[in-house]
Structure formats: C-alpha cells, structure tokens
Amino acid sequence: MKKNLKHLISSAMNKIAWLCLFTWISGIASYSCMAMETFDDRRPNEHFCPITLQVMRDPVVAADGHSYERAAISKYFNIDNRAKSPITGLPLKNRDLFDNQALKAMIRDWKPGRLGEPSVLETRDADSIAQRVKEEFSKNAALLNSAKDKDIVAFLGNTGAGKSTLVNLLAGKGVVA
C-alpha cells in the first residue's frame, strides 16, 4: 500500500513538474512573439488594443468610438455585465460592436520602416524631382515618341503609395485585396 502511494505521489509530482515546465516554455514562446509586436515602437498606437496592449487582429468599434480587439472588449463587457468605456469609464449607450475594416486593413498592410523615416521624395525639392522626370523621359524617348500628340499622365509617388494599383484600376484590371 505504501509503495503504491509513493508511486502515485511520485507520478503526480512528475506530471506537475512537466506541466509547470510546459507552461513556462509556452509562456516564454508567446511572450517572445508578443514582444515583437507589442514593443515595436515604430508601429502606430492605433494598431494596439487599449485593453490587451497587443496588436489587434479583429478590431471593432464600441459605442465610445474607440477600437478594441473583439475578444478583449467582449470579455470586458462580461465582467460584472459592464456597460462603460474601458478608456473613459463613462457609461456606454449600448454594447454593440462594429467591425473596423479600415483599421484591420491598415494593421494587415503595415510594413516596418515606412513610417518614421522621410521618403526619398520628401528629401528632394521640386526642381530636382522635375529634373529626374526629364531624365527618365529622355531615357525612354522612343516610347514617348510613339505616344506623340497624345496626352501622357505620369504618376509620381513613393514605393507602396498605390501608383501601380491606380494604373491597373484605370486600365480595367481587377484589384486584389
């Protein structure tokens, strides 16, 4: 009987030790992933849920006009059946939540480094940009001559600004989101 009890206790202790180790490793792994997003000082503040302080995956707008991660604000509302703003503490007219598609797209499309650093065009004056356009036109003289007596529209902008997307849209090509 004592031997079985010792074996049960030993087995239980091993299971508890493994569970603690697994929990600790899982915590470290999730913290590392979270840290990459949570502590990215170049990411706009609007991308972070004010409740979880993590980058939102499913942002929604509450009646206070602020955006939250859906799961976090839903959980917040369920605590003591709350109906007040987590940010202001003021009562909310309702607990309705609406998808924030614009913010979701901004978060999905955000690329590090696009913000905070001046663009190439911002570091140049209008004369140097005009000179560069003239140089490009000179390089492509044969192509431009084939369009003689036709209107030409040039799209200028930074990488990722949507120039190609606009041209494709105007040309009747479908835009893939």
N, C-alpha and C positions, 0 to 999 in steps of 0.2 A: 504494500500500500504506500509506504513512504517513498519507494523507488518510483512508482507511478506519479506521485505528487511532485517529486523532484523533476521528473521528466516533463510533466505538464508545465511547471513553472519555468524550467529552462527553455522549453519550446516557445512559451508565451513571451519570454524575455527576448528571445531571438527575433520573433516576429515584430515585437515593439521596436527593437533596435533597427531592423530593416525598414520598418515603416518610417521611423524618425529620419534615417539616412535618406530614404527616397524623398520624403517631404522636404528635407534640407536641400537636396540636389535639385529638385523641381523648383524650389523657391529661388535658388541661385540662377537657374536657367531662365526662368520667367523674368526675374529682376534684370538680368543682362539684356534680354530682348526689350523689356520695357525701358530700360535706361537709354537704349539707343534712340528711342522715340521721345521719351519724356524729357530728357535733358538736352535735346537738340536746341541750342539757343538761337539758331537761325530760323527755326520753324515759327510761323506766325502764331501768336497766342490764341487766335480764333480756332485753331485746329485742336486745342486741348479742351477736354471736358472740365468744367469748373468743379465737378464733384470728384472725379477719379484722378484728375490731373494727368490723364493719358490722352494720346491722340485718339480722336473719335473715329469709329468705323461705321456707326449708324447714327449720325447726328439728327436730332429732332429739335423743333422749336416748341417751347412751352408757352403758356399764356402770358408769362412775364416778358416775352420777346427774346429771351436768351436761348442759346443752343446747348444741348446736353447729349451725352451718349444715352441712347434709348434705354438700355438695361439699367443704367445708373439712376436716371430720373424716375423710372418706373419703381425701382426698389425704394428710392427716397419717398415717393408718394405713399408707398405701402407701410412705411414706418408710422405707426400711430394714425394711419389714414390722413396723412398730411395733405394740405392744400395750400401751401405757401411757397414762395420762391426760395430756392436754396441760396440765391445770391443776395437778395434784398431782405428776405424774411417777411415780406409783405404777403397778405392773403392773395391767392390767385382766383380769378373769376371762374376758372374751371381747370380740370386736369387733362385737357385734350393735348395731344402731341401730334405735330405735323412734321413729315419728312423734310429735312433741309437738304434738298437735292443739290443746290448751288454749293453749299459748304462741302458736301460729300465729294463733289467733283473737284473742288479746289484741293481738298486733302489728298484725293487719289492722284491728281496730276502734279502735285507739288514736287519740285526737284531741288535738292540742296544746292546752294550756291547761286541760285537765280536771284535771290534777294540779298541785300546787304552789300553787294559789290556793284559798282557802276557798270553799266553796259558799255560796249565798245562805242555805240553811237553817242552816249552821254558824255564821253570823254573827248569828243570831236566837236569842232564848231561847224556851222552850216557851210562855210566855204570849203573846208576840207572834205565834207561829205559830198558836196556838189562836184568837186574835183575827182573824187573816187568814182562817182557815177559816170562822168565824162570818160574816164579811163576805161571803164567797163564797156561803155558804148563803143569806144574806139576798137577795143579788142574784138568786139562782135559786129564789126561794120558790115560784113557780108550778110549776116542775118537781118540786121536793121535795114539794109538796102532793099531786101526782099519785101519789107513792110513799108516801102516808100509811099507817101501820100495817104497813109493810114494813121489813125490815132494810136499812140502807144501809151500804155499805162504802166508805170513802174511801181512796184511795192517795195518799200524800204522798211526795215524793222529788225529787231534783234532775233536771234535764234529762238524759236519757240513762241514767237509772237502771234503766229497764225497766218503768215503770208501764203504759204502753200495751201493751207486749208481753204482760205478765201478764194484763191485762184481755182482750185478744184471745184469748189461750190459754184463759182460763176460759170465754170465750164460744164456744169451739169453732172458732175461726178457725185456719187453719194458720199456723205460724211459718216465715218465710222466713229462711234463714241466709245 
